[in-house]
Amino acid sequence: MNIVEKAMQALKNGKIVLVYDADDREGETDMVVASEKITSEHIRIMRKDGGGLICTAIHPEFCKKLGIPFMVDILDFASQKFKVLKELYPNDIPYDEKSSFSITVNHRKTFTGITDNDRALTIKSLAQLCKEKRFDDFGKEFRSPGHVTLLRAADGLVKKRQGHTEMTVALAEMAGLTPITTICEMMGDDGNAMSKSETKKYAEKYNLVYLNGEELINYYLDYIEKKE
């Protein structure tokens, strides 16, 4: 079993996996968990040991069926009324062409939506809704804005864009899981992203699978080629 297969098995077992993108991209390691396996304990670990933004990445086919847009498209549309939004357009991201950010949501059964229990409920319920293909119930079960940030993976996943959003959704897809993942960047105590050496030590300490983006991307491209 190679490292990518170990990562897939870990996700299926409900464990956190660490994924580093690339030195010439963000240079960040994200904690990753399959959203259908999420618990409040995962949220607590991400919040305390990760420290970045906890987001839920969704397969593009699910996004289309849910009807959720990219946030930049919402801002572009709204800029016709709110002119400042046109000035705020993110056309100068140093590591990418387009942000994967979409809307934010809470499950309607949450209270504030920010607690570990609330966020776990929102995320797991969204994964369950998509798994059961109950896309028309999205507005009935969730409200926006909320405390779970949704990320819309690009069409073609890593063939089109090679961010944590696409890489982790691809990993879940290959694992036979609902292709929705919850991710969080690992931040260091120096005010920057935690270094690769530090995140590798963290993985060793807690016996977590550590995966490089290049390994994941190459495995997925082979996987797609074989499917086709």
C-alpha positions, 0 to 999 in steps of 0.5 A: 500500500503506497502513501496515497492508498494509506491516506485514502484508508485513513480517511475511510477510518475517520482519521485526519490526514495532512496534505502539503500542497507545494513549495511553489504554491501556498507552501501550506499543510492542511488537516483533512477529514472526510466530511461524512466522518466529521465529529466535534473532536475533529473540529476541536483538533483543527481549531486548536492544532491547525488554527487556520480557517475551517472550510468544507470543500465540495465536488463540482458536480454537487455544487452544480446540483446544490446551485451554489456559486463562487463568491467572486460571482456573487460579488460581481453580480452585487457590484452593480448595486454596491460599487465598492465590490468591483474594487475589491475583486480578487484579481491579484491572488499571488498563487492562483487565478481564482478563489474557490470560496463559495457561501457560508452556511449553518444547519437550521438546527444549530444555535450560533453555529460556531461551536464545535458541535454546531459546525460538526452538525452542519458539515456532516448534515451537508455530506449526508444530504449530498450522499442521499442526493437530496439537493432540493432540501438544501435551503430547507436544512441550511441557512446563510450566512453561517459559520461553515465556509464552503469551497467549490472545487474546480471542474476536473479537480486537479486537472484544472486547479491544484489547490487543497480544495481539489486535491482533498476532494479527489482523495475522497473520491478515490477512497469511495467516500462522498467527495466532500472534505473538511480542511484547515491550514496549520498555522505556526506560532511565529505568525506564519504557516507552520513549516513543512518540517513542523507539520511532518513532526506533528504527523509523526507524533500523532501517527497521521498520514502525511501526503505531498500534493505531487504524490496525490495529483499524480495518483489521481491523474493515473486513476482518471486515465484508467477510468477513461 
